[in-house]
């Protein structure tokens, strides 16, 4: 019930504000997966389906989250509205898919962590990634988004970062963000199809810190552009909200604000002592 109240408040606030962005909640039947696919989609203020196509960003939640997690816990509407409204980043479309496949009951509420951990093999098998194309096709067909790889990015936090790293190997995303990633050694970047840039964010208090560092080394050894950000904190939403803000400002900068920036800027952010 709490998430309904929160989403309702977000929609009401955005409706009466000067920056009237919109969040759509979508459920559709996947013919290939034989299940209901769920996602939320953010469109910016003055979104126009008939103008130049918008960049597309996917944000994946963690092991016991859902398609409302970035909206509820990540405060992402406020972040996007502020950055776009102040001319810091370009307007873009952001999609938040439901990333679990092991439990299709009561999907609108986050599952208990222990329950999700018991079903961790589902994530290892990549069941979400196998049917993600249905979500991607739906977004492409129903929203004015750019289909060019250079205008597509995907980010994930924790186990969602693992899923994002696997989807990166489809060759459909130029930028991949990994926030406190829980990544297996076998997922090191070694395929022929790699994104143009990885952005990895870690925190000093995270038990999975070494996984992000190891993935970074894998990128550097293979000559794959990578930005590495390390800060204080832990494996929590405070850190992920900060990482998203930096990620957005890094790759979606407003050209009118800075003519010298680059979508694949390889400048590394200095690690915090």
C-alpha positions as a LaTeX table, in Angstrom:
\begin{tabular}{lrrr}
\hline
Residue & $x$ (\AA) & $y$ (\AA) & $z$ (\AA) \\
\hline
Unk1 & 0.00 & 0.00 & 0.00 \\
Unk2 & 2.85 & 2.39 & 0.80 \\
Unk3 & 4.22 & 2.30 & $-2.74$ \\
Unk4 & 0.80 & 3.24 & $-4.16$ \\
Unk5 & 0.66 & 6.28 & $-1.88$ \\
Unk6 & 4.20 & 7.26 & $-2.86$ \\
Unk7 & 3.65 & 6.89 & $-6.60$ \\
Unk8 & 0.36 & 8.83 & $-6.36$ \\
Unk9 & 2.12 & 11.68 & $-4.57$ \\
Unk10 & 4.90 & 11.72 & $-7.17$ \\
Unk11 & 2.41 & 11.92 & $-10.02$ \\
Unk12 & 0.38 & 14.65 & $-8.31$ \\
Unk13 & 3.45 & 16.73 & $-7.55$ \\
Unk14 & 4.78 & 16.46 & $-11.08$ \\
Unk15 & 1.36 & 17.27 & $-12.52$ \\
Unk16 & 1.10 & 20.58 & $-10.67$ \\
Unk17 & 4.75 & 21.56 & $-11.00$ \\
Unk18 & 6.29 & 23.65 & $-13.75$ \\
Unk19 & 8.18 & 20.58 & $-14.91$ \\
Unk20 & 5.31 & 18.22 & $-15.63$ \\
Unk21 & 7.17 & 15.01 & $-16.28$ \\
Unk22 & 5.21 & 11.78 & $-16.42$ \\
Unk23 & 5.62 & 8.23 & $-15.14$ \\
Unk24 & 3.65 & 5.46 & $-16.89$ \\
Unk25 & 3.07 & 2.11 & $-15.19$ \\
Unk26 & 2.83 & $-0.62$ & $-17.83$ \\
Unk27 & 1.83 & $-4.28$ & $-17.82$ \\
Unk28 & 1.75 & $-6.27$ & $-21.06$ \\
Unk29 & 1.70 & $-9.92$ & $-22.03$ \\
Unk30 & 4.92 & $-11.33$ & $-23.42$ \\
Unk31 & 4.17 & $-13.83$ & $-26.17$ \\
Unk32 & 7.62 & $-15.39$ & $-26.00$ \\
Unk33 & 8.10 & $-15.38$ & $-22.22$ \\
Unk34 & 4.48 & $-16.37$ & $-21.50$ \\
Unk35 & 4.32 & $-13.97$ & $-18.58$ \\
Unk36 & 3.24 & $-10.43$ & $-17.81$ \\
Unk37 & 6.08 & $-7.98$ & $-18.30$ \\
Unk38 & 6.03 & $-4.98$ & $-15.98$ \\
Unk39 & 7.83 & $-1.67$ & $-16.13$ \\
Unk40 & 7.57 & 2.04 & $-15.42$ \\
Unk41 & 8.61 & 4.67 & $-17.96$ \\
Unk42 & 9.61 & 8.26 & $-17.23$ \\
Unk43 & 9.10 & 10.91 & $-19.90$ \\
Unk44 & 10.38 & 14.46 & $-19.35$ \\
Unk45 & 8.48 & 17.72 & $-19.33$ \\
Unk46 & 7.33 & 18.73 & $-22.81$ \\
Unk47 & 7.93 & 15.21 & $-24.11$ \\
Unk48 & 6.82 & 15.18 & $-27.74$ \\
Unk49 & 6.31 & 11.90 & $-29.64$ \\
Unk50 & 6.72 & 13.70 & $-32.95$ \\
Unk51 & 10.05 & 15.48 & $-32.43$ \\
Unk52 & 13.60 & 14.18 & $-32.60$ \\
Unk53 & 13.90 & 10.87 & $-30.76$ \\
Unk54 & 15.06 & 10.96 & $-27.13$ \\
Unk55 & 17.99 & 9.08 & $-25.61$ \\
Unk56 & 16.92 & 5.95 & $-23.71$ \\
Unk57 & 18.22 & 4.78 & $-20.33$ \\
Unk58 & 17.26 & 1.57 & $-18.52$ \\
Unk59 & 17.59 & 1.47 & $-14.73$ \\
Unk60 & 17.56 & $-2.00$ & $-13.15$ \\
Unk61 & 16.77 & $-2.62$ & $-9.48$ \\
Unk62 & 18.46 & $-5.00$ & $-7.05$ \\
Unk63 & 17.66 & $-8.52$ & $-5.92$ \\
Unk64 & 14.65 & $-7.71$ & $-3.73$ \\
Unk65 & 13.39 & $-4.59$ & $-5.48$ \\
Unk66 & 10.83 & $-4.09$ & $-8.21$ \\
Unk67 & 9.93 & $-1.67$ & $-11.00$ \\
Unk68 & 8.96 & 0.96 & $-8.41$ \\
Unk69 & 12.25 & 0.84 & $-6.49$ \\
Unk70 & 14.06 & 3.64 & $-8.32$ \\
Unk71 & 10.92 & 5.78 & $-8.08$ \\
Unk72 & 10.29 & 5.08 & $-4.41$ \\
Unk73 & 13.77 & 4.65 & $-2.91$ \\
Unk74 & 15.92 & 6.26 & $-5.59$ \\
Unk75 & 13.92 & 9.52 & $-5.73$ \\
Unk76 & 14.66 & 9.43 & $-9.44$ \\
Unk77 & 11.81 & 11.67 & $-10.63$ \\
Unk78 & 13.08 & 14.56 & $-8.53$ \\
Unk79 & 16.63 & 13.96 & $-9.75$ \\
Unk80 & 15.65 & 13.86 & $-13.42$ \\
Unk81 & 13.28 & 16.82 & $-13.18$ \\
Unk82 & 15.92 & 18.91 & $-11.42$ \\
Unk83 & 18.78 & 18.09 & $-13.79$ \\
Unk84 & 16.66 & 18.47 & $-16.94$ \\
Unk85 & 14.75 & 21.51 & $-15.66$ \\
Unk86 & 17.97 & 23.34 & $-14.77$ \\
Unk87 & 19.50 & 22.59 & $-18.16$ \\
Unk88 & 22.26 & 20.39 & $-16.72$ \\
Unk89 & 21.39 & 17.30 & $-18.76$ \\
Unk90 & 19.45 & 16.65 & $-21.94$ \\
Unk91 & 15.84 & 15.41 & $-21.79$ \\
Unk92 & 15.72 & 11.62 & $-21.96$ \\
Unk93 & 13.34 & 8.70 & $-21.51$ \\
Unk94 & 14.07 & 6.35 & $-18.62$ \\
Unk95 & 12.58 & 2.86 & $-18.22$ \\
Unk96 & 12.44 & 0.82 & $-15.00$ \\
Unk97 & 11.67 & $-2.85$ & $-15.70$ \\
Unk98 & 10.66 & $-5.52$ & $-13.21$ \\
Unk99 & 13.78 & $-7.70$ & $-13.18$ \\
Unk100 & 12.71 & $-10.82$ & $-11.24$ \\
Unk101 & 11.50 & $-14.04$ & $-12.80$ \\
Unk102 & 11.41 & $-16.43$ & $-9.83$ \\
Unk103 & 8.23 & $-15.01$ & $-8.26$ \\
Unk104 & 5.34 & $-13.48$ & $-10.18$ \\
Unk105 & 3.00 & $-13.07$ & $-7.17$ \\
Unk106 & 2.37 & $-9.69$ & $-5.56$ \\
Unk107 & 5.00 & $-8.10$ & $-7.78$ \\
Unk108 & 4.03 & $-4.55$ & $-6.77$ \\
Unk109 & 5.60 & $-5.05$ & $-3.34$ \\
Unk110 & 9.34 & $-5.67$ & $-2.78$ \\
Unk111 & 10.08 & $-9.24$ & $-1.75$ \\
Unk112 & 11.82 & $-10.01$ & 1.58 \\
Unk113 & 15.58 & $-10.23$ & 1.12 \\
Unk114 & 15.82 & $-13.77$ & 2.50 \\
Unk115 & 13.12 & $-14.96$ & 0.08 \\
Unk116 & 15.05 & $-13.47$ & $-2.84$ \\
Unk117 & 18.37 & $-14.93$ & $-1.71$ \\
Unk118 & 16.83 & $-18.39$ & $-1.67$ \\
Unk119 & 15.96 & $-17.88$ & $-5.34$ \\
Unk120 & 19.35 & $-16.43$ & $-6.31$ \\
Unk121 & 19.97 & $-19.26$ & $-8.83$ \\
Unk122 & 17.27 & $-17.66$ & $-10.99$ \\
Unk123 & 19.51 & $-14.62$ & $-11.35$ \\
Unk124 & 22.54 & $-16.79$ & $-12.06$ \\
Unk125 & 20.63 & $-18.50$ & $-14.87$ \\
Unk126 & 19.88 & $-15.16$ & $-16.49$ \\
Unk127 & 16.13 & $-15.72$ & $-16.73$ \\
Unk128 & 15.41 & $-11.98$ & $-16.85$ \\
Unk129 & 17.98 & $-11.29$ & $-19.54$ \\
Unk130 & 16.51 & $-14.02$ & $-21.75$ \\
Unk131 & 13.18 & $-12.17$ & $-22.04$ \\
Unk132 & 14.37 & $-8.59$ & $-21.74$ \\
Unk133 & 14.07 & $-8.11$ & $-25.49$ \\
Unk134 & 10.28 & $-8.05$ & $-25.06$ \\
Unk135 & 10.54 & $-5.02$ & $-22.78$ \\
Unk136 & 12.99 & $-3.31$ & $-25.10$ \\
Unk137 & 10.78 & $-3.91$ & $-28.12$ \\
Unk138 & 7.76 & $-2.50$ & $-26.26$ \\
Unk139 & 9.58 & 0.69 & $-25.30$ \\
Unk140 & 10.87 & 1.15 & $-28.84$ \\
Unk141 & 7.38 & 0.74 & $-30.28$ \\
Unk142 & 5.48 & 2.94 & $-27.82$ \\
Unk143 & 7.91 & 5.78 & $-27.05$ \\
Unk144 & 9.84 & 8.24 & $-29.16$ \\
Unk145 & 13.30 & 6.89 & $-28.32$ \\
Unk146 & 16.42 & 6.73 & $-30.45$ \\
Unk147 & 17.28 & 3.20 & $-31.60$ \\
Unk148 & 20.94 & 4.06 & $-32.26$ \\
Unk149 & 23.35 & 2.31 & $-29.91$ \\
Unk150 & 25.07 & 5.64 & $-29.18$ \\
Unk151 & 21.84 & 6.94 & $-27.65$ \\
Unk152 & 21.10 & 3.91 & $-25.47$ \\
Unk153 & 22.43 & 3.10 & $-22.01$ \\
Unk154 & 21.68 & 0.63 & $-19.23$ \\
Unk155 & 22.45 & 0.78 & $-15.51$ \\
Unk156 & 21.88 & $-1.56$ & $-12.61$ \\
Unk157 & 22.54 & $-1.66$ & $-8.89$ \\
Unk158 & 23.82 & $-4.67$ & $-6.96$ \\
Unk159 & 22.43 & $-7.81$ & $-8.69$ \\
Unk160 & 20.82 & $-5.50$ & $-11.24$ \\
Unk161 & 24.35 & $-4.47$ & $-12.21$ \\
Unk162 & 25.09 & $-8.13$ & $-12.92$ \\
Unk163 & 22.08 & $-8.20$ & $-15.25$ \\
Unk164 & 23.13 & $-4.94$ & $-16.90$ \\
Unk165 & 26.64 & $-6.29$ & $-17.52$ \\
Unk166 & 25.21 & $-9.35$ & $-19.21$ \\
Unk167 & 22.84 & $-7.31$ & $-21.37$ \\
Unk168 & 25.80 & $-5.10$ & $-22.32$ \\
Unk169 & 27.12 & $-7.98$ & $-24.37$ \\
Unk170 & 24.14 & $-7.77$ & $-26.74$ \\
Unk171 & 25.83 & $-4.80$ & $-28.38$ \\
Unk172 & 22.75 & $-2.58$ & $-28.02$ \\
Unk173 & 24.08 & $-0.17$ & $-25.38$ \\
Unk174 & 26.90 & 2.33 & $-25.70$ \\
Unk175 & 27.11 & 3.14 & $-22.00$ \\
Unk176 & 26.76 & 0.70 & $-19.09$ \\
Unk177 & 26.57 & 1.78 & $-15.45$ \\
Unk178 & 27.36 & $-0.67$ & $-12.66$ \\
Unk179 & 26.48 & 0.57 & $-9.16$ \\
Unk180 & 28.02 & $-1.54$ & $-6.36$ \\
Unk181 & 27.99 & $-4.49$ & $-8.76$ \\
Unk182 & 27.62 & $-8.10$ & $-7.65$ \\
Unk183 & 29.41 & $-9.60$ & $-10.64$ \\
Unk184 & 30.78 & $-13.08$ & $-11.09$ \\
Unk185 & 34.37 & $-13.49$ & $-12.25$ \\
Unk186 & 33.10 & $-15.21$ & $-15.40$ \\
Unk187 & 31.36 & $-11.96$ & $-16.36$ \\
Unk188 & 34.63 & $-10.16$ & $-16.96$ \\
Unk189 & 34.54 & $-8.01$ & $-20.11$ \\
Unk190 & 36.09 & $-10.31$ & $-22.66$ \\
Unk191 & 33.58 & $-10.68$ & $-25.48$ \\
Unk192 & 34.03 & $-9.13$ & $-28.91$ \\
Unk193 & 30.94 & $-6.97$ & $-28.40$ \\
Unk194 & 31.50 & $-4.43$ & $-25.64$ \\
Unk195 & 29.92 & $-1.04$ & $-24.92$ \\
Unk196 & 31.88 & 2.10 & $-25.67$ \\
Unk197 & 32.20 & 2.90 & $-21.98$ \\
Unk198 & 31.65 & 1.34 & $-18.57$ \\
Unk199 & 30.91 & 3.49 & $-15.51$ \\
Unk200 & 31.58 & 1.64 & $-12.25$ \\
Unk201 & 30.61 & 3.02 & $-8.85$ \\
Unk202 & 31.71 & 1.41 & $-5.57$ \\
Unk203 & 31.75 & 2.30 & $-1.88$ \\
Unk204 & 34.39 & 1.65 & 0.75 \\
Unk205 & 31.95 & $-0.02$ & 3.14 \\
Unk206 & 30.54 & $-2.45$ & 0.60 \\
Unk207 & 31.33 & $-6.13$ & 1.06 \\
Unk208 & 31.27 & $-6.42$ & $-2.76$ \\
Unk209 & 33.83 & $-3.65$ & $-3.28$ \\
Unk210 & 36.39 & $-6.08$ & $-4.71$ \\
Unk211 & 33.98 & $-7.16$ & $-7.45$ \\
Unk212 & 33.76 & $-3.65$ & $-8.88$ \\
Unk213 & 37.53 & $-3.22$ & $-8.69$ \\
Unk214 & 38.09 & $-6.56$ & $-10.40$ \\
Unk215 & 35.73 & $-5.66$ & $-13.23$ \\
Unk216 & 37.50 & $-2.34$ & $-13.66$ \\
Unk217 & 40.85 & $-4.10$ & $-14.02$ \\
Unk218 & 39.31 & $-6.40$ & $-16.60$ \\
Unk219 & 38.24 & $-3.40$ & $-18.66$ \\
Unk220 & 41.64 & $-1.74$ & $-18.41$ \\
Unk221 & 43.51 & $-4.90$ & $-19.42$ \\
Unk222 & 41.37 & $-5.19$ & $-22.53$ \\
Unk223 & 41.54 & $-1.52$ & $-23.46$ \\
Unk224 & 37.83 & $-0.90$ & $-22.78$ \\
Unk225 & 37.13 & 2.69 & $-21.67$ \\
Unk226 & 36.06 & 2.75 & $-18.03$ \\
Unk227 & 35.29 & 5.39 & $-15.44$ \\
Unk228 & 35.74 & 4.26 & $-11.84$ \\
Unk229 & 34.13 & 6.11 & $-8.96$ \\
Unk230 & 34.78 & 5.22 & $-5.33$ \\
Unk231 & 33.28 & 6.97 & $-2.36$ \\
Unk232 & 32.56 & 6.43 & 1.30 \\
Unk233 & 29.35 & 4.70 & 2.23 \\
Unk234 & 27.84 & 1.26 & 1.96 \\
Unk235 & 25.62 & $-0.96$ & $-0.17$ \\
Unk236 & 22.53 & 1.23 & 0.06 \\
Unk237 & 20.26 & 3.73 & $-1.66$ \\
Unk238 & 22.15 & 6.78 & $-0.45$ \\
Unk239 & 25.17 & 5.64 & $-2.45$ \\
Unk240 & 23.13 & 4.63 & $-5.50$ \\
Unk241 & 21.31 & 7.96 & $-5.64$ \\
Unk242 & 24.66 & 9.76 & $-5.64$ \\
Unk243 & 26.05 & 7.47 & $-8.33$ \\
Unk244 & 23.04 & 8.01 & $-10.57$ \\
Unk245 & 23.36 & 11.76 & $-10.29$ \\
Unk246 & 27.05 & 11.63 & $-11.29$ \\
Unk247 & 26.34 & 9.14 & $-14.08$ \\
Unk248 & 23.64 & 11.36 & $-15.57$ \\
Unk249 & 25.80 & 14.47 & $-15.46$ \\
Unk250 & 28.69 & 12.57 & $-17.02$ \\
Unk251 & 26.91 & 11.08 & $-20.03$ \\
Unk252 & 23.83 & 13.25 & $-20.60$ \\
Unk253 & 25.38 & 16.68 & $-20.25$ \\
Unk254 & 23.56 & 19.49 & $-21.99$ \\
Unk255 & 25.52 & 20.53 & $-25.08$ \\
Unk256 & 24.37 & 24.10 & $-24.63$ \\
Unk257 & 26.11 & 24.14 & $-21.24$ \\
Unk258 & 29.39 & 22.55 & $-22.24$ \\
Unk259 & 30.61 & 22.25 & $-25.81$ \\
Unk260 & 33.81 & 20.45 & $-24.77$ \\
Unk261 & 32.20 & 17.41 & $-23.12$ \\
Unk262 & 32.01 & 13.99 & $-24.74$ \\
Unk263 & 29.50 & 11.16 & $-24.43$ \\
Unk264 & 32.36 & 8.73 & $-23.91$ \\
Unk265 & 34.65 & 10.92 & $-21.86$ \\
Unk266 & 37.38 & 8.66 & $-20.54$ \\
Unk267 & 38.48 & 10.97 & $-17.73$ \\
Unk268 & 38.59 & 8.88 & $-14.58$ \\
Unk269 & 37.09 & 10.26 & $-11.39$ \\
Unk270 & 39.73 & 10.30 & $-8.69$ \\
Unk271 & 39.16 & 7.78 & $-5.95$ \\
Unk272 & 38.42 & 9.15 & $-2.51$ \\
Unk273 & 41.09 & 8.39 & 0.10 \\
\hline
\end{tabular}
